[in-house]
Amino acid sequence: MSIHVSEPGRPTGTRLPEIFRNRRVGGLDEMAESHALRESSEEISDGEYQQAREVTARRAVARYSQAEDARPEPERVYLPVSRVCSPWIHTLAAESSLAEGLAVMDEHGVHHLVITSDGVVGGLVDMRWILNWLHENQDQDASRSFLNIELPAFLTASPETDAHQLARLMLAHQLDAALVVEADGTPSGIITSTDYLRLYASLSRQEGEV
């Protein structure tokens, strides 16, 4: 039930977890290090804002963990990610432009894209990241290709990963999506914060009907 985080980098070859290239996510105490991963190429201009983000993330993780731990052990239901994630994955070659990425998202009504390089996973990006990049790099335009940009860190999980554990790590690393990958490295789905909202809204509704 592996969960990994791939460091930021350009989509030149696969960025899927490999024991000799990426670090394994071992626990929630790695959150501070994850900030360094996500901000490695950026200058943090507002220290108080960054500190507030970290405090908020820690509180969210703590509350989530307390809610889970409060349940008796037999009632803690294992929920594989494969039962929650969406199987619909939209990919785009790394040679494509940011504008093309936004167009694909708009066409399919999605907010995340898997960027591929030579047919393998080169990264996972979302609409907000693209818009932020364009805002922060106003000397560049949307014709810039993904191939020449350092893409953000992203989480990967196996279909058998416990969805509750993955949710805690997504909160800790302040990532709103994770890529679900088969043992052979083939992406089989994507799970987002929206999927979790739907899941817990459904569970709350069922509990209210009991």
C-alpha positions in Angstrom: 0.0 0.0 0.0 2.8 2.4 -1.0 2.5 6.2 -1.0 5.3 8.2 -2.5 6.1 11.8 -3.3 8.1 12.8 -6.4 10.2 15.9 -6.1 9.7 18.9 -8.3 11.4 18.6 -11.7 11.2 18.9 -15.4 9.2 16.2 -17.2 12.2 14.6 -18.9 11.6 10.8 -18.4 9.5 9.2 -15.8 9.0 10.9 -12.4 7.2 8.0 -10.9 8.6 6.7 -7.6 11.7 4.6 -7.9 13.7 3.5 -4.9 16.9 5.1 -6.2 15.3 8.3 -7.4 12.6 9.4 -5.0 12.0 9.4 -1.3 9.3 7.3 0.4 6.7 9.3 2.4 7.2 7.8 5.9 5.0 10.0 8.1 3.3 13.3 8.7 6.3 14.7 10.4 7.8 15.2 6.9 5.5 18.1 6.2 8.2 20.7 6.8 10.4 19.0 4.3 7.6 18.8 1.8 7.4 22.6 1.9 11.0 22.7 0.7 10.1 20.4 -2.1 7.2 22.5 -3.3 9.0 25.8 -2.9 12.5 24.8 -4.0 12.5 27.1 -7.0 10.5 29.9 -5.5 11.4 32.7 -3.1 9.0 32.9 -0.2 8.1 36.5 0.1 5.6 36.3 3.0 6.9 34.3 5.9 3.8 34.8 8.0 1.6 33.5 5.2 3.7 30.4 4.8 3.7 29.8 8.6 -0.1 30.2 8.6 -0.4 27.6 5.9 1.6 25.2 7.8 -0.3 25.7 11.0 -3.6 25.2 9.1 -2.4 22.0 7.5 -1.2 20.6 10.9 -4.5 21.4 12.5 -6.4 19.7 9.6 -4.2 16.6 9.9 -4.6 16.5 13.7 -8.4 16.8 13.5 -8.6 14.1 10.8 -6.4 11.8 12.8 -8.4 12.4 16.0 -11.7 11.6 14.2 -10.2 8.3 12.9 -8.6 7.3 16.2 -11.7 8.0 18.2 -13.4 5.1 16.5 -13.0 1.6 18.0 -10.4 -0.5 16.1 -13.0 -2.9 14.7 -15.0 0.0 13.2 -12.0 1.5 11.4 -13.0 0.3 7.9 -10.2 -0.1 5.3 -11.1 1.7 2.2 -8.9 1.1 -0.9 -8.2 4.2 -3.0 -9.4 2.2 -6.1 -13.0 2.5 -4.7 -12.8 6.3 -4.4 -10.7 7.5 -7.3 -11.8 8.5 -10.7 -10.6 6.3 -13.6 -10.8 9.2 -16.0 -7.3 10.5 -16.6 -6.4 13.2 -19.1 -2.8 13.2 -20.4 -0.8 15.7 -22.3 2.7 15.4 -23.8 5.4 17.5 -22.1 6.1 19.3 -25.4 2.6 20.8 -25.3 2.1 24.4 -24.1 0.5 25.8 -21.0 -2.3 27.2 -23.2 -2.9 23.7 -24.6 -3.1 22.3 -21.1 -5.7 24.9 -20.1 -7.7 24.2 -23.3 -7.8 20.5 -22.6 -8.9 21.1 -19.0 -11.7 23.4 -20.2 -12.8 21.0 -22.9 -13.1 18.0 -20.5 -14.2 20.0 -17.5 -11.3 18.8 -15.3 -8.7 20.5 -13.2 -5.8 18.1 -13.4 -3.6 16.7 -16.1 -0.9 14.0 -16.2 2.0 15.3 -18.2 3.8 12.6 -20.1 7.3 12.3 -21.5 8.1 9.6 -24.0 4.9 7.8 -23.0 5.7 7.7 -19.3 4.5 9.9 -16.4 6.4 13.1 -16.2 4.3 15.0 -13.7 0.8 16.0 -12.4 -0.4 19.6 -12.7 -3.6 21.4 -12.0 -5.3 24.5 -13.3 -4.4 26.6 -10.3 -0.8 25.7 -10.6 -0.7 26.7 -14.3 -2.5 30.0 -13.6 -0.2 30.8 -10.6 2.9 30.0 -12.8 1.7 32.4 -15.5 1.0 35.1 -12.8 4.4 34.7 -11.2 6.2 34.6 -14.6 4.6 37.5 -16.4 7.6 37.8 -18.7 6.6 34.4 -20.1 3.5 33.6 -22.1 1.1 30.6 -22.3 3.0 29.3 -25.3 5.8 28.0 -23.0 5.9 24.2 -23.0 5.8 22.0 -19.9 9.0 20.5 -21.0 10.9 23.6 -20.1 9.3 24.2 -16.7 9.9 22.6 -13.3 6.7 20.9 -12.5 5.5 20.6 -8.9 5.9 17.7 -6.5 3.1 15.1 -6.6 1.8 12.1 -4.7 1.4 8.6 -6.1 -0.4 5.7 -4.5 -1.2 2.1 -5.3 -4.9 1.0 -5.9 -4.7 -0.9 -2.6 -3.6 2.2 -0.5 -5.9 3.0 2.3 -7.9 6.1 1.3 -7.9 7.5 4.8 -4.1 7.3 5.1 -3.8 9.0 1.7 -6.1 11.8 2.8 -4.0 12.5 5.8 -0.9 12.8 3.7 -2.6 15.0 1.1 -3.5 17.3 3.9 0.0 17.2 5.3 1.6 18.0 2.0 -1.1 20.5 1.0 -1.8 18.7 -2.2 -5.3 18.3 -3.5 -4.8 15.3 -5.7 -2.8 12.1 -6.0 -2.1 9.8 -8.9 -3.1 6.2 -8.6 -0.5 3.9 -10.2 -0.5 0.2 -10.9 2.5 -2.0 -10.1 3.8 -1.8 -13.7 3.8 2.0 -13.5 0.6 2.5 -15.5 -1.7 5.3 -14.1 -5.1 3.9 -13.4 -6.9 6.8 -11.7 -6.7 10.1 -9.9 -8.1 11.0 -6.5 -8.8 14.6 -5.6 -10.1 16.5 -2.6 -13.4 16.7 -4.4 -13.6 12.9 -4.4 -13.1 12.9 -0.6 -15.8 15.6 -0.1 -18.3 13.5 -2.1 -17.3 10.4 0.0 -17.7 12.1 3.4 -20.9 13.9 2.3 -22.3 10.5 1.3 -21.3 8.9 4.6 -22.8 11.7 6.6 -26.0 11.4 4.7 -26.2 7.7 5.3 -25.5 8.2 9.1 -28.3 10.8 9.2 -30.7 8.3 7.7 -30.0 5.6 10.3 
